[in-house]
Amino acid sequence: MSLARQVASDLAWFKSSYSGGNATECVECAYAPSRTLIRDSKRADGLVLSVDTEAWRRFIDALHQR
């Protein structure tokens, strides 16, 4: 994983279905080649967490098993 400034204009960001409904707890994701990007929707121009796509898939699969 890495944290970096990311130019987001050409990415298709979407809000997590588990984000809070009051607009204070929103997480957004975008898929890039071989990476999944995660950011705080309130700080769209801020830091972006970049995770290997396979690691992200295993993380989501683990969540579904709970």
Secondary structure, DSSP 8 states (H G I E B T S, - for coil): -EEEE---TTS--EE-TTS-TTSSS-EEEEEETTEEEEEEGGGTTSEEEEEEHHHHHHHHHHHHT-
